[in-house]
Amino acid sequence: MRYVETVTLWRPTGPKELALVEESGWRSWPPRLPDQPIFYPVLNEEYATKIARDWNVKASGVGYVTRFEVEKSFMDRYEVQQAGGHTILEYWIPAEDLKDLKDLNRHIVGTIEVVAEYR
């Protein structure tokens, strides 16, 4: 077995997106909707928790924090974006660059895990 260097990413999500992740066997993210031009995984659990708790709960009654690993060589294609304070870090991966996220999904190592739920 060869060693693959990975990056740990976090994704706040609501119940509809999470159901699609579950349908994939916890191995892939669904395609972006037309009004979602980017996929934005974040770089720390604290920031993901804030979004899940403050945005997803208000929007859908429940928010989840997920964690997943992606091959570092794939993520090196994208710059980390600072979307606010020094801990507000995320990747902005254009949906059109990923052809329904199939590229990203091919580079996920292991499974997507739910690490927290907020109601």
Helices and strands as residue ranges (DSSP letters): E 6-13, H 15-23, E 38-39, H 45-51, I 52-56, H 57-60, E 63-71, H 72-75, E 80-82, E 89-91, E 93-94, H 95-98, H 102-106, E 108-118
